[in-house]
Amino acid sequence: LFEGSVGRDDLPGGDGPTLMRSIAMLLDTFDDDTTVYPGHMGITTLGAERATNPFLIELSRR
């Protein structure tokens, strides 16, 4: 999970469905005020990502 994005799944070994299940588990487990320290981009919170990250918005529609 990155600020405004998610990890790539088009590289060797990438697995989009597993990535999305993992992110869904994080969202189900942690509160919106949980701080996310991604490997790239800025620090964010799960709540901010739920509200603005297009990948998480799409995930919530499923």
PyMOL commands that place a pseudoatom at each C-alpha (Angstrom):
pseudoatom trace, name=CA, resn=LEU, resi=1, chain=A, elem=C, hetatm=0, pos=[0.000, 0.000, 0.000]
pseudoatom trace, name=CA, resn=PHE, resi=2, chain=A, elem=C, hetatm=0, pos=[1.345, 3.392, -1.042]
pseudoatom trace, name=CA, resn=GLU, resi=3, chain=A, elem=C, hetatm=0, pos=[0.009, 6.916, -0.716]
pseudoatom trace, name=CA, resn=GLY, resi=4, chain=A, elem=C, hetatm=0, pos=[-2.531, 7.076, -3.548]
pseudoatom trace, name=CA, resn=SER, resi=5, chain=A, elem=C, hetatm=0, pos=[-1.563, 3.721, -5.031]
pseudoatom trace, name=CA, resn=VAL, resi=6, chain=A, elem=C, hetatm=0, pos=[-0.780, 0.069, -4.412]
pseudoatom trace, name=CA, resn=GLY, resi=7, chain=A, elem=C, hetatm=0, pos=[2.122, -2.160, -5.360]
pseudoatom trace, name=CA, resn=ARG, resi=8, chain=A, elem=C, hetatm=0, pos=[2.589, -3.350, -8.917]
pseudoatom trace, name=CA, resn=ASP, resi=9, chain=A, elem=C, hetatm=0, pos=[1.336, -6.764, -9.890]
pseudoatom trace, name=CA, resn=ASP, resi=10, chain=A, elem=C, hetatm=0, pos=[2.689, -6.820, -13.447]
pseudoatom trace, name=CA, resn=LEU, resi=11, chain=A, elem=C, hetatm=0, pos=[6.243, -7.751, -12.488]
pseudoatom trace, name=CA, resn=PRO, resi=12, chain=A, elem=C, hetatm=0, pos=[7.504, -11.353, -12.310]
pseudoatom trace, name=CA, resn=GLY, resi=13, chain=A, elem=C, hetatm=0, pos=[5.857, -13.045, -9.344]
pseudoatom trace, name=CA, resn=GLY, resi=14, chain=A, elem=C, hetatm=0, pos=[3.162, -10.360, -9.133]
pseudoatom trace, name=CA, resn=ASP, resi=15, chain=A, elem=C, hetatm=0, pos=[-0.314, -11.528, -8.162]
pseudoatom trace, name=CA, resn=GLY, resi=16, chain=A, elem=C, hetatm=0, pos=[-3.081, -8.929, -8.284]
pseudoatom trace, name=CA, resn=PRO, resi=17, chain=A, elem=C, hetatm=0, pos=[-5.780, -10.953, -6.502]
pseudoatom trace, name=CA, resn=THR, resi=18, chain=A, elem=C, hetatm=0, pos=[-3.410, -11.809, -3.639]
pseudoatom trace, name=CA, resn=LEU, resi=19, chain=A, elem=C, hetatm=0, pos=[-2.338, -8.166, -3.367]
pseudoatom trace, name=CA, resn=MET, resi=20, chain=A, elem=C, hetatm=0, pos=[-5.934, -6.984, -3.130]
pseudoatom trace, name=CA, resn=ARG, resi=21, chain=A, elem=C, hetatm=0, pos=[-6.845, -9.680, -0.562]
pseudoatom trace, name=CA, resn=SER, resi=22, chain=A, elem=C, hetatm=0, pos=[-3.872, -8.601, 1.541]
pseudoatom trace, name=CA, resn=ILE, resi=23, chain=A, elem=C, hetatm=0, pos=[-4.896, -4.944, 1.399]
pseudoatom trace, name=CA, resn=ALA, resi=24, chain=A, elem=C, hetatm=0, pos=[-8.514, -5.842, 2.211]
pseudoatom trace, name=CA, resn=MET, resi=25, chain=A, elem=C, hetatm=0, pos=[-7.276, -7.754, 5.270]
pseudoatom trace, name=CA, resn=LEU, resi=26, chain=A, elem=C, hetatm=0, pos=[-5.316, -4.679, 6.429]
pseudoatom trace, name=CA, resn=LEU, resi=27, chain=A, elem=C, hetatm=0, pos=[-8.379, -2.482, 6.009]
pseudoatom trace, name=CA, resn=ASP, resi=28, chain=A, elem=C, hetatm=0, pos=[-10.531, -4.945, 7.966]
pseudoatom trace, name=CA, resn=THR, resi=29, chain=A, elem=C, hetatm=0, pos=[-7.956, -5.274, 10.756]
pseudoatom trace, name=CA, resn=PHE, resi=30, chain=A, elem=C, hetatm=0, pos=[-6.750, -1.725, 11.416]
pseudoatom trace, name=CA, resn=ASP, resi=31, chain=A, elem=C, hetatm=0, pos=[-8.550, 1.547, 12.236]
pseudoatom trace, name=CA, resn=ASP, resi=32, chain=A, elem=C, hetatm=0, pos=[-8.621, 4.581, 9.937]
pseudoatom trace, name=CA, resn=ASP, resi=33, chain=A, elem=C, hetatm=0, pos=[-6.162, 6.442, 12.160]
pseudoatom trace, name=CA, resn=THR, resi=34, chain=A, elem=C, hetatm=0, pos=[-3.474, 3.783, 11.626]
pseudoatom trace, name=CA, resn=THR, resi=35, chain=A, elem=C, hetatm=0, pos=[-0.337, 5.365, 10.167]
pseudoatom trace, name=CA, resn=VAL, resi=36, chain=A, elem=C, hetatm=0, pos=[1.093, 3.769, 7.026]
pseudoatom trace, name=CA, resn=TYR, resi=37, chain=A, elem=C, hetatm=0, pos=[4.838, 4.038, 6.391]
pseudoatom trace, name=CA, resn=PRO, resi=38, chain=A, elem=C, hetatm=0, pos=[5.166, 2.835, 2.785]
pseudoatom trace, name=CA, resn=GLY, resi=39, chain=A, elem=C, hetatm=0, pos=[8.424, 1.993, 1.056]
pseudoatom trace, name=CA, resn=HIS, resi=40, chain=A, elem=C, hetatm=0, pos=[7.743, 4.743, -1.521]
pseudoatom trace, name=CA, resn=MET, resi=41, chain=A, elem=C, hetatm=0, pos=[5.965, 8.098, -1.409]
pseudoatom trace, name=CA, resn=GLY, resi=42, chain=A, elem=C, hetatm=0, pos=[4.739, 9.853, 1.725]
pseudoatom trace, name=CA, resn=ILE, resi=43, chain=A, elem=C, hetatm=0, pos=[3.429, 8.746, 5.087]
pseudoatom trace, name=CA, resn=THR, resi=44, chain=A, elem=C, hetatm=0, pos=[-0.357, 8.417, 5.168]
pseudoatom trace, name=CA, resn=THR, resi=45, chain=A, elem=C, hetatm=0, pos=[-3.186, 6.854, 7.165]
pseudoatom trace, name=CA, resn=LEU, resi=46, chain=A, elem=C, hetatm=0, pos=[-5.603, 4.089, 6.294]
pseudoatom trace, name=CA, resn=GLY, resi=47, chain=A, elem=C, hetatm=0, pos=[-8.475, 6.562, 6.577]
pseudoatom trace, name=CA, resn=ALA, resi=48, chain=A, elem=C, hetatm=0, pos=[-6.883, 8.949, 4.088]
pseudoatom trace, name=CA, resn=GLU, resi=49, chain=A, elem=C, hetatm=0, pos=[-6.254, 6.085, 1.699]
pseudoatom trace, name=CA, resn=ARG, resi=50, chain=A, elem=C, hetatm=0, pos=[-9.829, 4.789, 2.029]
pseudoatom trace, name=CA, resn=ALA, resi=51, chain=A, elem=C, hetatm=0, pos=[-11.070, 8.259, 1.074]
pseudoatom trace, name=CA, resn=THR, resi=52, chain=A, elem=C, hetatm=0, pos=[-8.665, 9.114, -1.766]
pseudoatom trace, name=CA, resn=ASN, resi=53, chain=A, elem=C, hetatm=0, pos=[-6.823, 6.052, -3.089]
pseudoatom trace, name=CA, resn=PRO, resi=54, chain=A, elem=C, hetatm=0, pos=[-8.569, 5.000, -6.330]
pseudoatom trace, name=CA, resn=PHE, resi=55, chain=A, elem=C, hetatm=0, pos=[-7.504, 1.373, -5.858]
pseudoatom trace, name=CA, resn=LEU, resi=56, chain=A, elem=C, hetatm=0, pos=[-9.063, 1.203, -2.384]
pseudoatom trace, name=CA, resn=ILE, resi=57, chain=A, elem=C, hetatm=0, pos=[-12.195, 2.977, -3.564]
pseudoatom trace, name=CA, resn=GLU, resi=58, chain=A, elem=C, hetatm=0, pos=[-12.565, 0.347, -6.299]
pseudoatom trace, name=CA, resn=LEU, resi=59, chain=A, elem=C, hetatm=0, pos=[-11.862, -2.430, -3.787]
pseudoatom trace, name=CA, resn=SER, resi=60, chain=A, elem=C, hetatm=0, pos=[-14.642, -1.138, -1.515]
pseudoatom trace, name=CA, resn=ARG, resi=61, chain=A, elem=C, hetatm=0, pos=[-17.119, -1.361, -4.417]
pseudoatom trace, name=CA, resn=ARG, resi=62, chain=A, elem=C, hetatm=0, pos=[-16.549, -5.105, -4.831]
for i in range(1, 62): cmd.bond("trace and resi %d" % i, "trace and resi %d" % (i + 1))
show_as sticks, trace
zoom trace
